[in-house]
């Protein structure tokens, strides 16, 4: 058996360790000495999306933001218009003293025939508003809401209505002659003659004057 000393084993182990460490240090040196990697193709974003796709996504994002701004502006315009309408409606409601339906509730009909609508009567705080509503109803002519015809006319007592109805023939004749007129409260006929306006509280005198007009 050969005589091997402890020092020779250590020296051989140290020599082997030094030999194996040489390639590692050489590899590290080669990595340090190698030039940095340069890609000649188009660079991509860090998240892996190609450049053209990233540009398209950016364009779509900007378009969404633009459309969102336009949508927000339209919503703001609608809100302002709605607020103005609500303010006008509130002002109209404040000008009405009271309003209610008259007559008994309608009976229920079988089938598709709708029940008869009940008249609605309203009392305005100012007669100017009442006159504006009546004038607007005359200008509009037929008023239809959801397939139902709505008629607006002033509510007078029976005695006053009979007195005003006495001017019906006068009004018909004025219409035929294309002469302007107005029947004001309570029962006064105002004829717009060429020589000036004439007021009549008696329907007989009014008829005589109208017939004398050419």
Phi, psi and omega in degrees: 000129185291150182269108181245128181268165180294325182291325181292325178294315180298318182293323179292322178295319179294324179292320178296321180294322181290328179290319181288333181280344182293313179298325181297314180293327178292321179295318179297319180296321180293324179293321179292326184279339183291143181289156180295150183283129179240125179265126181279342180281173181292132182289151180248154176298164185297332182274003173090014178268132179299159184298316181296318179294322178295321178295320180294319177296321178295320179294317178296322178296317178295322178295320178297317179297319180296313179297324179296321178295318178296318179297319179296322178294319178296319178298322178293320177296319178296320180296317180295316179296319179294320179297320179295319179294317178297323178295319179295318179296319178297323178294321178294317180298322180291344180269357179258125181289311176200158179209137180201163176275155179237154181093167180285153177301142182292151177283153179279134179258147177274148180090206183269358183288122182285156178290156180290135181284145178266146178295149178243129180244136182228142178246120181273150177287329181235135182291338177298319178294321178299318180292324179295319179296316179296319179294319179296322178295322178293321181291322181286332183078238179283126178250121182237131178227117181053042177081002181250135178277133181248127179245132180241125179209155181289150180258115179241163173290163182298319181296316181290323179297319178296321179294321179288325181294340178295342179269006183298317179295323177296317180294322179296318179293322178296322176298316181296324179273359180057048178249132181289147180200171174205144178252105187260165183287142358278315179205074181231122180266124178251115181258127181270082181278160178300326180276000179133167181285142177236138181250137181225129172258346178253124184290333179291315178295323178295318180295319178299317181293319182294320179294331180283346180281142180280000000 
